[in-house]
Amino acid sequence: MSRATLRTDRLIGSAVSHAFLLLGAAFILLPFVWMLLTSIRPASEVFTAGFNPIPSRLAAGINYSEALTKSPLLQYMLNGVFVCAGILIIQLLVAIPGGYALAKLSFRAQPVIFGLVLFGLTVPVQVTALPIYIALAKLNLLNTYFAIMLPFFLSVFGIFLFRQFFKSFPQEIIHAARLDGFTELEIIIRIITPSAVPAIAAFAVFSITSHWNDLYWPLIVTTSADHATPPLGMMIFRDQETGSNYGALMAGAAIITAPLILVFLFAQRQFVRGITMTGVK
């Protein structure tokens, strides 16, 4: 087979691969594009017959104004920032030392604990929802930020991810630090954590996205709009204010989705590095 033929085959294979990737990307992005188009449509055109992706006139000002003025949407987003930040900080304080212990320390119960971590990955949050709810109710902690955050302080996925990342960390550096008199806590703070920035970025994207979009648990433990997270706030907004005004609803959805896109774009490079270096696909 000639070199020109090989080059042609490679170009055709690359073109086919990119075509499939572009098709998949278009399929994933279509709901977001439709959300943005609906957010700038007049209410009378949302359910018109036929497929017309371009609105006849723009109503972005009206829809986005209603989304921002007829509900405390910015307060819901601020609640989401507080909840996601609080959960992420506690998760990192638990997962980084836990992952380090499972990856670099040798103790008798290590296989059992790692097995429990793997088992924990298979347990959905709905399984523990009832006992946690009863405990929070007896302690009069419902309708608080703490109630929204409590079930997620321990992340077995975070422990597993950091364990995979730390497995590839050179053991010689840790031995040298111990010879220099470093305690295990100092090793974690001064050596391990700075080297784990890609894994931290990857885990942060997963954690923030998951808890920013979470509706199930806030819907159970929160009945007040004062502590509502963005998805729960959108439900309250829909029921109390907009009725069938889907243009304003989609405008609100676009506003609360924008921070997640910005977070991912900001951490994209570190996110890819973290996923690659931990071996989590």
N, C-alpha and C positions, 0 to 999 in steps of 0.2 A: 504494500500500500504506500503510495507516494506521500511526501510531506504535505503537499497541498491538500490532498484528500483528508489527511488527519486534521489539518487546520480547519477545513470546512466542517468536518464532523464535530469538532469541538465547538465551533461557532454555533452550529445548529443545536447542539446539546445545551449550550449556555443560554441561547435564546428561548428554548422550550422551558428551561428551569426558571428563567426570569419571568416568562409569561405566566407560569403557574403561581409564582410568588406574587406577582402584581394582581392576579385574579383573586388570590386569597386575601391580599391587603384590601382590595376594593370591597370584597364581601364583608370584611370586618369593619371597615370604615363607613359602610353604607348607612347603618343606623345613626351614626353621629352626624353624617351629612344631612340626613333627613331631619334630625332634631334641629340642626341649625336653620334649615330651610323653613321648617314649621315655625320656628321662633320669630321669623321675620314676615310671616304670612298674616293677612287679615283673618279674623275669626271666620268670616263667611266662606273662605276658600280652603279651609282645612279638610273638609269632607266633600269637596266637589267631585263630581263624577269625572272619570278619566285620569290619565297620568300626565300631570303638568308640573314638573319639578320647579319651574321658575314662577314665582308669584307675579300676578299682574301689577301689584303695587306693594311697596314696602310698608310694613307696619312694625318695624323693629323698635322704633322709639316708643310706641304705645305698649307693646308687649314687654319690653325690658323695663319700662317705667312702672308698669303694673307689678311685675315680679319683685321689684325693689321697694315699692311704696306700699303695696297692699299686704305685705307680710314682712316680719323681721328676718328677711333672708340672710342679711349680713350677720345677725346674731346667731342664726343656725350655723353658719360657716365658722364663726368664732368658737362656738361650742365644739364643732368638729375638730378644729385645730387644737383646742385644749385637750379633748379626749384622745385624739391620735398621738399628740406629743406625750401626754402622761403615760399612755400604754407603751409607746415605743421606748421611753426612758427606762421604765421598770423592766420591760422585756430584755433590753440590752444588759442591764445590771445583773439579770439572772442568767441569760443565755451565754454571754461571753465567758464568765467563770465556769459555767456548766460545761460548755463545749471544750474549754481548755482542760478541765479535769478529765473528761472522757477521752481526750485525744493524747494528752501528754503525761498524765499521772497514772501510776500503776497501783491498784488496790484490789482487794479480793472481790468486792461487789461490783466492779466496773462492768462486766458482761451483763449482769442482771439489770443494772440501771440503764445501760444502753438498750437492752431489750425492752424495758418499760417505756423508754423514749420512742422507740419504733412502734410499740403498741399504742402509745398516745397519739401518734399520727393518724391512726385509724378511727379514733373516737371523735364523732362530730359534737359540736357545741350543744346540740339539742339534748344529748344524753344527760349532761350535767345541769341543764337549765333549771329543772324543777327544784332540786335540793338547794342550789345556790339562791334561787328566788325566795324559797322559804326562809333560809338563813338571813337574807337581807331584810325580809319583811319583819322577822322577829327582832332584829336589831334596829328597826325603824330607819333603814338606810335607803329605802326606795326613793325615787325622784331625786337622786343625787348624781353628781359626776362619778363618784366612787363606785356606785352601783353599776354604771355603764362600763367602767373600766375593769372591775375586779376579775371577771372570768378570763381575761386575756393577759393578765400579768405574767403568767407562766406560759411560754410558747415552746412547745416541744419541737416544732419546726425550726425555731431559732436555735435551740440547742443542737439539733441535728446538723443544721447548716454550718454553724461555727465549728462543730466537731470535725466536719469534713474539711473545712478550711484549715484548721490548726493541725490536722494530720500531716500536711505537707510542709509545716514550718520546721526549719532545721533544729534538730534536737541539740546540736552542738552549741548553739547560741544560748539555749536555756541552761545547759550544763555550765557554760562559762559564767552566766549571770549568777547561778547558785554559788559557784566558787568565789565570786566577788562579794558574796554576802547578801544577795537579794533574797527577800522572802518571796513566796509564791504570789502574794498579793502585789508586791512591787513588780514582779515579772509581768503579771497581767496588765497592770496600769501603764508601766513604762516601756514595755517591749512588745507584748502581744497585741494590745489594743491599737497602738499606732499602725501596726502592720496589717490590721484587719479592716482598714478603711473600705476596700472594695466589697468585702462580705457585709460590712455594716450598711453600706449604701444599697446593696441588693436586698438585704433583709428589710431595710427601712421602706423601700418601694413596695414590697409585698405587704408589710404591716400597715402602712398608711393607706394604701389602696383598699385593703380589706376592711379596715375599721371606719374609714371615711364613708364607704358604701354600705356599711352594715345597717340593716333595718330590723332584723329579727330581735336581737337582744334589747336595743333601746325601746322598741315597741312594747316589750314586756315590762321593763322596770321603770319606764318614764311615761307619765301621763300629763306632764306639764310642758308647755311650749318653752318655758324658760331654760330647760336643759335639753331640748330637742337637738339632735344631730341633723345634718343636711337631708338625708333620705326621709327621716321622720318629719322634719320640717316641711318637706315637699308634700307629704301626705296631709298634714294639717292645712297647708296652703291650698291644696286641691279641694278639700272638704269644706273649708270655711269661706274661702274668698273667690276662687275663680270659677267654680262650677264646671261648665263645659268649655271654658276659654283655654283651649289647648295651646294657643300661641303663647300666652303668658306662662303656662306650665313648662313648655319647652324652653322658653327664655330662662326660667329659673333653673331648669336642669342644665342648660348650657353654662350658666354662671357657676353652679356648684361643681361642674365637671372640669372647668378650666384649671383650678389649682392642681388637680391630679396630673393633668397633662404637663403643666409647668414643672412639677416635682420630677416627673419622669425625664423630661428633657434636660433638666439640670443635672440629674444623677445618671444619665444614660450610659456614659462611658464607664463609670465605676460600677454600675449595675451589670453591664456585660462582663467586665473583668471579674466581678464577684461570682457570678454564675459559672463562668468558665473555670475559675480557680477552685471552686468548691466541688465541681463535678456534678452539680445538681442540674438535671436537664428537664 
